[in-house]
Amino acid sequence: MNVDPATIERLNSLVNRARLVETARRLIEVPSRTGEAKAVSDRLAEILTADGFQVERPAGGYPEAPAVVIRLESGRPGRTLQFDGHLDTVHLPFVPPDSKDGLLTGSGASDMKGGLAAAVEAVRALRDAGGLAAGSVLLTAHDLHEAPWGDGRQLDRLIKDGIHGDAVLLPEPLRDVLPVAGRGSSTWKVVIRRAGAPVHEVMRPHDEPSVIAAAAELVRRLGQLEGELAATTHPVCGAGSVFIGQFHSGEIYNQYPQAAWLEGTRRWLPGTSPAAVERDFRARLADLAGQTATSITCDWFFIRDAFLLDPADVLVAAFQNCYQATSGTSLPMGPKPFVDDGNSFSALAKVPAITHGPRAGGQHTVSEWVEIDDLVRIAWLYATIAMEYCDSEA
């Protein structure tokens, strides 16, 4: 290992728990639904400026909420490790920050303002320790992460503009495995229609199809597709999937409805073409429309492509070395059950990305929480990994 035990302990002593929690609280207290993260981005920029960092505000194609970027440079050759997080939250009622029994709660506490605050604290600890031995740390924060309100295009633009490191750590709340593979994901919304207007069920036109029956047939066929997908598995992340989360039709119990709609997800394995997945899905819908004499439209929303991380990458070695040094054990490798911005770094920048964050829960609910002690652990771990990874001879 490149980082000596004394330096690891010094970094631990420089992680300021109270400062970290205050940063998280100040971020959580600013509502920031996806697409509306300007105020919290400005808040983070204010915090970092007051800390003495030089803050950059690239638009990333979304000037409504410019991103936040800082750099900690050693002035010596080495790798650049990036800490990346999103500042936007899902569109649910706002919950202000609070803390009790060692937990920090509020909108975005777990997803992912708490983790981002820990990454900020890691950069502070590195600076307070006298800086890096080599290389640099890049911290980025942005909007437009959460689907379906955001499409990730701000981060994608930052990546395409070259604002990325040689490797990335993302403090999303995944902590029990080191994710080395994950499925790609899209959401879809299918609307099935007939030509006539909605009418009372006793007056229904018998020469027009039932949209509910057609929708039920779609459910059956997607169940068949799920079985087909189960026949091919990946050793880490399992099988692809198709999922239905919503099914709606009609306005009252005895109305013959004009339309029915279903909404869900489609996930695919690494090595699968996202375009081919969409073409196959649309072809199945076209076949159903022809057989049921209905018209079918589909809104297909691409979220992220599949993800692979080379277990032999130097970032993985640095992570495991530092995890062992700070936790006393190594972390087993496994799947990433969700898609996140690490998928984008992998696909667009071709750089390794590891998702590892604090113990937390309640994501995408009004009951988000994050364990404060584990935020401190994340800050310490991230700072240690930076010391290990950024040294060009690590």
C-alpha positions as CSV (number, residue, x, y, z in Angstrom):
1,M,0.0,0.0,0.0
2,N,1.3,3.5,-0.9
3,V,-0.3,5.3,2.1
4,D,1.4,4.7,5.4
5,P,-0.7,4.0,8.5
6,A,0.3,7.3,10.2
7,T,-1.1,9.2,7.2
8,I,-4.3,7.1,7.3
9,E,-4.8,7.9,11.0
10,R,-4.0,11.6,10.4
11,L,-6.7,11.8,7.7
12,N,-9.1,10.2,10.1
13,S,-8.4,12.8,12.7
14,L,-8.9,15.6,10.2
15,V,-12.4,14.5,9.2
16,N,-14.6,16.9,11.1
17,R,-17.8,15.3,12.0
18,A,-19.6,18.5,13.0
19,R,-18.5,20.3,9.9
20,L,-19.6,17.4,7.7
21,V,-23.1,17.2,9.3
22,E,-23.5,21.0,9.0
23,T,-22.6,20.8,5.3
24,A,-25.2,18.0,4.8
25,R,-27.9,19.9,6.7
26,R,-27.3,23.1,4.7
27,L,-27.7,21.2,1.5
28,I,-30.7,19.3,2.6
29,E,-32.5,22.4,3.8
30,V,-32.6,23.8,0.2
31,P,-35.4,22.1,-1.8
32,S,-34.0,20.9,-5.1
33,R,-36.3,18.8,-7.2
34,T,-34.7,17.5,-10.4
35,G,-34.5,20.4,-12.9
36,E,-34.7,22.9,-10.0
37,A,-31.3,22.5,-8.3
38,K,-29.9,26.0,-8.9
39,A,-30.5,27.2,-5.4
40,V,-28.7,24.2,-3.8
41,S,-25.9,24.4,-6.4
42,D,-25.4,28.0,-5.4
43,R,-25.5,26.9,-1.7
44,L,-22.7,24.3,-2.3
45,A,-20.7,26.9,-4.2
46,E,-21.0,29.3,-1.3
47,I,-19.9,26.6,1.2
48,L,-16.9,25.7,-0.9
49,T,-15.9,29.3,-1.6
50,A,-16.0,30.0,2.2
51,D,-13.8,27.0,2.7
52,G,-11.2,28.6,0.4
53,F,-11.7,26.5,-2.7
54,Q,-11.8,28.0,-6.2
55,V,-15.2,27.1,-7.5
56,E,-16.0,26.7,-11.2
57,R,-19.6,26.8,-12.5
58,P,-19.7,25.1,-15.9
59,A,-23.2,25.1,-17.4
60,G,-23.0,21.5,-18.8
61,G,-25.6,22.5,-21.3
62,Y,-28.0,23.4,-18.5
63,P,-27.5,27.1,-17.5
64,E,-30.7,27.0,-15.4
65,A,-28.6,25.2,-12.7
66,P,-24.8,25.4,-13.4
67,A,-22.7,22.5,-12.1
68,V,-20.3,23.0,-9.2
69,V,-16.6,22.0,-9.7
70,I,-13.5,22.2,-7.4
71,R,-10.0,20.8,-7.8
72,L,-7.4,20.0,-5.3
73,E,-4.0,20.0,-7.1
74,S,-0.8,18.6,-5.8
75,G,1.3,20.3,-8.5
76,R,3.0,16.9,-9.1
77,P,2.3,14.3,-11.8
78,G,-0.2,11.7,-10.9
79,R,-3.7,10.5,-11.5
80,T,-6.9,12.5,-11.0
81,L,-9.6,10.9,-8.8
82,Q,-13.1,12.4,-9.2
83,F,-15.7,12.5,-6.5
84,D,-19.1,13.0,-8.2
85,G,-22.6,13.5,-6.9
86,H,-26.0,14.8,-7.9
87,L,-27.8,17.6,-6.0
88,D,-31.3,17.0,-7.3
89,T,-34.0,15.0,-5.5
90,V,-37.1,13.2,-6.7
91,H,-40.4,15.0,-7.0
92,L,-41.9,14.3,-3.6
93,P,-43.1,16.7,-0.8
94,F,-40.1,18.5,0.7
95,V,-38.9,17.3,4.2
96,P,-36.5,19.6,6.1
97,P,-33.4,18.3,7.7
98,D,-33.4,16.8,11.2
99,S,-31.1,14.5,13.3
100,K,-31.9,12.0,15.9
101,D,-30.4,8.8,17.3
102,G,-27.3,9.1,15.0
103,L,-29.3,9.6,11.8
104,L,-29.7,12.6,9.6
105,T,-33.0,12.8,7.8
106,G,-34.7,15.0,5.2
107,S,-35.2,15.2,1.5
108,G,-32.0,14.1,-0.2
109,A,-30.3,12.9,3.0
110,S,-29.6,9.4,1.6
111,D,-29.9,10.2,-2.2
112,M,-27.5,11.8,-2.1
113,K,-26.7,15.0,-0.3
114,G,-25.3,13.2,2.7
115,G,-22.9,11.3,0.6
116,L,-21.9,14.4,-1.3
117,A,-21.2,16.2,1.9
118,A,-18.9,13.4,2.9
119,A,-17.0,13.7,-0.4
120,V,-16.7,17.4,0.3
121,E,-15.3,16.6,3.8
122,A,-12.8,14.2,2.2
123,V,-11.4,17.0,0.1
124,R,-11.2,19.3,3.1
125,A,-9.3,16.6,5.1
126,L,-6.9,16.1,2.2
127,R,-6.2,19.8,2.1
128,D,-5.9,20.1,5.9
129,A,-3.4,17.2,5.8
130,G,-1.1,19.3,3.6
131,G,-2.5,18.1,0.2
132,L,-1.9,15.1,-2.0
133,A,1.5,13.5,-2.6
134,A,0.8,13.6,-6.3
135,G,-2.0,14.0,-8.8
136,S,-5.3,15.7,-8.0
137,V,-8.8,15.4,-6.8
138,L,-11.8,16.7,-8.8
139,L,-15.2,17.2,-7.1
140,T,-18.3,17.7,-9.3
141,A,-21.9,18.2,-8.4
142,H,-24.8,18.6,-10.8
143,D,-28.6,18.5,-11.6
144,L,-30.7,16.4,-13.9
145,H,-29.9,13.0,-12.4
146,E,-33.3,11.6,-11.3
147,A,-35.5,10.0,-13.9
148,P,-38.0,10.6,-15.4
149,W,-37.6,14.4,-14.7
150,G,-34.0,14.4,-15.6
151,D,-32.1,12.6,-18.4
152,G,-28.5,12.9,-17.2
153,R,-27.6,15.3,-20.0
154,Q,-25.9,17.8,-17.8
155,L,-23.4,15.2,-16.5
156,D,-23.1,13.7,-20.0
157,R,-22.1,17.2,-21.3
158,L,-19.6,17.7,-18.6
159,I,-18.0,14.4,-19.4
160,K,-18.0,15.2,-23.2
161,D,-16.4,18.5,-22.3
162,G,-13.5,16.7,-20.6
163,I,-14.6,17.5,-17.0
164,H,-13.8,14.1,-15.5
165,G,-11.0,12.2,-13.8
166,D,-9.0,9.1,-14.5
167,A,-11.4,7.3,-12.2
168,V,-14.5,8.2,-10.2
169,L,-16.0,7.5,-6.8
170,L,-19.8,8.0,-6.3
171,P,-21.2,8.1,-2.8
172,E,-24.6,6.7,-3.6
173,P,-26.0,4.5,-0.8
174,L,-24.5,1.1,-1.8
175,R,-22.0,-0.2,0.7
176,D,-22.2,-4.0,1.1
177,V,-20.5,-4.9,-2.3
178,L,-18.0,-3.4,-4.6
179,P,-20.1,-3.3,-7.8
180,V,-18.3,-4.6,-10.9
181,A,-21.3,-5.1,-13.2
182,G,-24.8,-3.7,-13.6
183,R,-27.6,-3.7,-16.0
184,G,-28.7,-0.9,-18.3
185,S,-32.1,0.6,-17.9
186,S,-34.9,2.4,-19.8
187,T,-38.4,3.3,-18.7
188,W,-41.4,3.0,-21.1
189,K,-45.0,4.1,-21.2
190,V,-47.3,2.3,-23.6
191,V,-50.7,3.8,-24.6
192,I,-53.3,1.5,-26.3
193,R,-56.2,3.3,-28.0
194,R,-59.3,2.5,-30.0
195,A,-61.0,5.0,-32.4
196,G,-64.3,5.7,-30.7
197,A,-65.1,7.9,-27.7
198,P,-65.6,6.6,-24.2
199,V,-69.2,5.4,-23.7
200,H,-71.4,3.5,-21.2
201,E,-70.6,-0.1,-21.2
202,V,-74.1,-1.2,-22.4
203,M,-73.7,1.1,-25.4
204,R,-70.2,-0.1,-26.3
205,P,-69.5,-0.5,-30.1
206,H,-69.1,-4.2,-30.7
207,D,-67.0,-3.6,-33.8
208,E,-64.3,-1.8,-31.8
209,P,-61.6,-3.6,-29.7
210,S,-61.4,-3.6,-26.0
211,V,-58.3,-1.6,-24.9
212,I,-58.3,-3.4,-21.6
213,A,-58.2,-6.8,-23.2
214,A,-55.4,-5.6,-25.5
215,A,-53.5,-4.3,-22.4
216,A,-54.1,-7.6,-20.6
217,E,-52.6,-9.4,-23.6
218,L,-49.6,-7.0,-23.4
219,V,-49.1,-8.0,-19.8
220,R,-49.2,-11.7,-20.8
221,R,-46.7,-11.1,-23.6
222,L,-44.3,-9.2,-21.4
223,G,-44.5,-12.0,-19.0
224,Q,-43.3,-14.3,-21.8
225,L,-40.5,-11.9,-22.6
226,E,-39.5,-12.0,-18.9
227,G,-39.2,-15.8,-19.3
228,E,-37.1,-15.4,-22.5
229,L,-34.7,-13.0,-20.7
230,A,-34.3,-15.3,-17.8
231,A,-32.7,-17.9,-20.1
232,T,-29.6,-15.7,-20.5
233,T,-27.7,-14.7,-17.4
234,H,-24.6,-12.7,-16.5
235,P,-22.4,-14.2,-13.7
236,V,-22.6,-11.0,-11.6
237,C,-25.8,-9.2,-12.4
238,G,-28.2,-12.0,-13.3
239,A,-30.7,-11.7,-16.1
240,G,-32.3,-8.9,-18.0
241,S,-35.9,-7.9,-17.1
242,V,-39.1,-6.3,-18.1
243,F,-41.3,-4.8,-15.3
244,I,-44.8,-3.3,-15.2
245,G,-45.4,-0.9,-12.4
246,Q,-48.6,0.8,-13.5
247,F,-51.8,-0.2,-15.5
248,H,-54.6,2.2,-15.9
249,S,-57.8,2.5,-17.9
250,G,-61.2,4.2,-17.8
251,E,-62.7,6.8,-15.6
252,I,-65.6,4.9,-13.9
253,Y,-66.6,1.3,-13.3
254,N,-69.1,1.0,-16.2
255,Q,-67.4,3.0,-18.9
256,Y,-66.1,1.4,-22.0
257,P,-62.7,3.2,-22.1
258,Q,-61.0,4.6,-25.2
259,A,-57.5,4.1,-23.9
260,A,-55.4,2.1,-21.5
261,W,-51.8,2.8,-20.5
262,L,-49.0,0.8,-18.8
263,E,-45.7,2.0,-17.6
264,G,-42.6,0.1,-16.4
265,T,-38.9,-0.6,-17.0
266,R,-36.7,-2.7,-19.3
267,R,-33.2,-3.7,-18.1
268,W,-30.5,-5.4,-20.1
269,L,-27.2,-7.1,-19.6
270,P,-23.7,-5.8,-20.3
271,G,-22.8,-6.4,-24.0
272,T,-26.4,-5.8,-25.1
273,S,-27.2,-2.9,-27.6
274,P,-29.6,-0.5,-26.0
275,A,-30.9,0.4,-29.5
276,A,-31.6,-3.3,-30.2
277,V,-33.5,-3.6,-26.9
278,E,-35.7,-0.7,-27.9
279,R,-36.3,-2.0,-31.5
280,D,-37.3,-5.4,-30.1
281,F,-39.8,-3.8,-27.7
282,R,-41.4,-1.7,-30.3
283,A,-41.6,-4.6,-32.7
284,R,-43.6,-6.6,-30.1
285,L,-45.9,-3.7,-29.7
286,A,-46.5,-3.4,-33.4
287,D,-47.3,-7.1,-33.6
288,L,-49.8,-6.7,-30.8
289,A,-51.4,-3.6,-32.4
290,G,-51.9,-5.5,-35.6
291,Q,-53.5,-8.5,-33.9
292,T,-55.8,-6.5,-31.6
293,A,-56.8,-3.8,-34.1
294,T,-55.7,-1.1,-31.7
295,S,-53.3,1.8,-32.1
296,I,-50.3,1.6,-29.8
297,T,-47.8,4.3,-29.0
298,C,-44.7,4.0,-26.8
299,D,-42.6,6.7,-25.0
300,W,-39.2,5.1,-24.5
301,F,-36.9,6.9,-22.0
302,F,-33.3,5.8,-22.0
303,I,-31.7,6.2,-18.6
304,R,-28.2,4.6,-18.6
305,D,-26.4,1.8,-20.4
306,A,-25.1,-1.3,-18.7
307,F,-22.0,-1.1,-16.6
308,L,-18.8,-3.1,-16.2
309,L,-15.7,-2.5,-14.0
310,D,-12.5,-4.4,-14.6
311,P,-11.7,-6.1,-11.2
312,A,-8.0,-5.8,-12.1
313,D,-8.2,-2.0,-12.5
314,V,-5.8,0.0,-10.3
315,L,-8.8,1.9,-8.8
316,V,-10.2,-1.4,-7.5
317,A,-6.8,-2.3,-5.9
318,A,-6.6,1.2,-4.3
319,F,-10.2,0.9,-3.1
320,Q,-9.7,-2.5,-1.5
321,N,-6.3,-1.5,0.0
322,C,-7.9,1.5,1.7
323,Y,-11.1,-0.3,2.6
324,Q,-9.0,-2.9,4.3
325,A,-6.9,-0.3,6.1
326,T,-10.0,1.7,7.4
327,S,-12.4,-1.2,8.0
328,G,-10.2,-4.2,8.7
329,T,-11.6,-6.3,5.9
330,S,-12.0,-6.3,2.1
331,L,-15.3,-5.8,0.4
332,P,-16.8,-8.6,-1.7
333,M,-17.4,-7.9,-5.4
334,G,-21.0,-8.0,-6.7
335,P,-23.7,-6.4,-8.8
336,K,-24.9,-2.8,-8.9
337,P,-28.7,-3.3,-8.6
338,F,-29.6,0.2,-9.9
339,V,-28.2,2.5,-12.6
340,D,-26.4,5.6,-11.6
341,D,-23.9,8.1,-12.9
342,G,-21.1,5.6,-12.7
343,N,-22.7,4.0,-15.8
344,S,-22.3,7.3,-17.7
345,F,-18.6,7.6,-16.8
346,S,-18.0,4.0,-17.8
347,A,-19.8,4.4,-21.2
348,L,-18.8,8.0,-22.2
349,A,-15.4,8.6,-20.6
350,K,-14.2,5.0,-20.5
351,V,-12.9,5.4,-17.0
352,P,-13.5,3.1,-14.0
353,A,-16.2,4.2,-11.5
354,I,-17.0,2.7,-8.1
355,T,-20.3,3.4,-6.4
356,H,-19.8,3.2,-2.6
357,G,-21.7,5.3,-0.1
358,P,-23.0,5.5,3.5
359,R,-25.5,3.3,5.3
360,A,-28.8,4.9,4.3
361,G,-32.4,4.2,3.4
362,G,-35.7,5.7,2.3
363,Q,-34.5,6.6,-1.2
364,H,-37.3,7.9,-3.4
365,T,-39.6,8.3,-0.4
366,V,-40.4,11.1,2.1
367,S,-38.5,9.2,4.8
368,E,-34.9,9.4,3.7
369,W,-32.2,8.8,6.3
370,V,-28.4,8.4,6.5
371,E,-26.2,7.2,9.4
372,I,-23.9,10.0,10.5
373,D,-21.1,7.7,11.7
374,D,-21.0,6.1,8.3
375,L,-20.8,9.6,6.6
376,V,-17.6,10.1,8.6
377,R,-16.4,6.7,7.4
378,I,-17.0,7.6,3.8
379,A,-15.1,10.9,4.1
380,W,-12.1,9.1,5.7
381,L,-12.2,6.3,3.1
382,Y,-12.5,8.6,0.1
383,A,-9.6,10.8,1.4
384,T,-7.5,7.7,1.9
385,I,-8.3,6.3,-1.5
386,A,-7.3,9.6,-3.1
387,M,-3.9,9.5,-1.4
388,E,-3.4,5.9,-2.7
389,Y,-4.8,6.3,-6.2
390,C,-3.5,9.7,-7.2
391,D,0.2,8.9,-6.6
392,S,1.5,8.0,-10.1
393,E,3.5,5.1,-8.6
394,A,0.6,3.7,-6.6
